[in-house]
Amino acid sequence: MKKLVGLKRPVRTKPFPVWPVYDKLEQKALENTLKSNKWGCIDGNKVSEFEKKFANFHNAKFGICVNSGTKALEIALKALGIKSGDEVIVPAYTFIATAYAVAEVGATPVFVDIDNNSYNISPIEIEKAITKKTKAIIPVYFGGMPADMDSILKIAKKHNLFILEDAAQAHGSEYKGKKVGTIGDISIFSFQSSKNMTCGEGGIILTNNETLAKKCKSLVNCGRKEGEPWYMHYTLGGNSRLTEFQAAILLAQLTRVKKHNEIREKNAKLLTEKLKQIKGIEPLERDKNVTTNSYHLYIFKYKSKYFNGIPRDKFIKALNEEGIPASGGYIMPLTRQPAFNSKIGETADFSLRYSQIHLPACEQACKEAVWLPHYVLLGDKKDVEDIVEAIKKIQKHI
Ligand SMILES: Cc1ncc(COP(=O)(O)O)c(C=O)c1O
């Protein structure tokens, strides 16, 4: 097939760093767990060791491992007591799990627009969406960048609302010098395979609140209570436990998070400087309070008028042909997903028809965002220069 830019040699033939990263640490940890004959967290101590270490890394008192980030959201909401009749404010530009979990506990997700500069939930829109039924806000740290938490904390305090931080993409991110995870009441992280630290699938809940931590622990483990008989069940909870193998891998992965964040921050800074010089490419703005962005995604806006009117998706295809991994991300705001619209969806039973809600900043982001995966920032200066060169080449020749 004919290449879009028409010049034979792609800018980049060398692959970017492969993700996930592993070495002898993971190999040894897996082998040790295998040989220990303690494969489940009921028998072994890797899960509890990881819970402590990950919580400690984020300066949280309690960590509770869960078998996915989605389940972690659901359990955190249940622990907060969110139920049918309650409303929970979520951004419409996020992975479906954020809103699915709200619906799964029987509450109503209330979708609000994002801030056009950061792609994070807009505090102004949050305030407008509050009703008597609102119980919680879920700010998503999109791409790893903490949201405007000063404003969100103020709103939550004023209206007596819980904050559940969706830090699925934000391992080690910092806001005003403080790690994310305990800025609100409770938080979740994901360890799914694309995430900045991973064990294939998995998640964790963090909190400083002992009551919430105990509730979560019980909900993850069939409604049991620590120290009580095995066949006593105090609440309706399923089995959402992580395995010892997963925790063994995560313990190894955790040793690299800080270093990886530093490398990504350094490369992202250089990339932003260079991209800002290209007409039609606008990197997302960084909130002045963001100390560390984990850069799960590096995102910039693409303005087609500076690229001869070439649509965003064609630009991304050309970028891929130049050897740069990139995607357009979410294809529509969650409000337009079939799952949230009873008329077109197969599973929705909401009386609300979300697709009638117009969220202009979310719509715009779905049209003009370009996402680069975090591992393209794990290399060196040459990798960054290749991304810039590829974009310049496309602009010149497409
Ligand atoms: C913002 C956000 N929230 C929640 C999740 C759910 O995590 P998991 O895939 O581990 O269930 C994800 C994962 O992609 C996510 O990106």
The ligand as an SDF file (V2000), in Angstrom:
LIG
                    3D

 16 16  0  0  0  0  0  0  0  0999 V2000
   -8.8080    6.0250   33.9780 C   0  0  0  0  0  0  0  0  0  0  0  0
   -8.9710    4.5560   34.2070 C   0  0  0  0  0  0  0  0  0  0  0  0
   -9.7560    4.1210   35.2020 N   0  0  0  0  0  0  0  0  0  0  0  0
   -9.9200    2.8210   35.4610 C   0  0  0  0  0  0  0  0  0  0  0  0
   -9.3110    1.8540   34.6980 C   0  0  0  0  0  0  0  0  0  0  0  0
   -9.6070    0.4140   34.9710 C   0  0  0  0  0  0  0  0  0  0  0  0
   -8.4880   -0.3510   35.2590 O   0  0  0  0  0  0  0  0  0  0  0  0
   -8.4120   -1.9020   34.8520 P   0  0  0  0  0  0  0  0  0  0  0  0
   -8.1760   -1.9910   33.3900 O   0  0  0  0  0  0  0  0  0  0  0  0
   -7.2640   -2.4140   35.6660 O   0  0  0  0  0  0  0  0  0  0  0  0
   -9.6940   -2.5290   35.2630 O   0  0  0  0  0  0  0  0  0  0  0  0
   -8.4670    2.2450   33.6670 C   0  0  0  0  0  0  0  0  0  0  0  0
   -7.7540    1.2260   32.8560 C   0  0  0  0  0  0  0  0  0  0  0  0
   -7.5480    1.2550   31.7210 O   0  0  0  0  0  0  0  0  0  0  0  0
   -8.2910    3.6210   33.4000 C   0  0  0  0  0  0  0  0  0  0  0  0
   -7.5260    4.0520   32.4020 O   0  0  0  0  0  0  0  0  0  0  0  0
  1  2  1  0
  2  3  1  0
  2 15  2  0
  3  4  2  0
  4  5  1  0
  5  6  1  0
  5 12  2  0
  6  7  1  0
  7  8  1  0
  8  9  2  0
  8 10  1  0
  8 11  1  0
 12 13  1  0
 12 15  1  0
 13 14  2  0
 15 16  1  0
M  END
$$$$
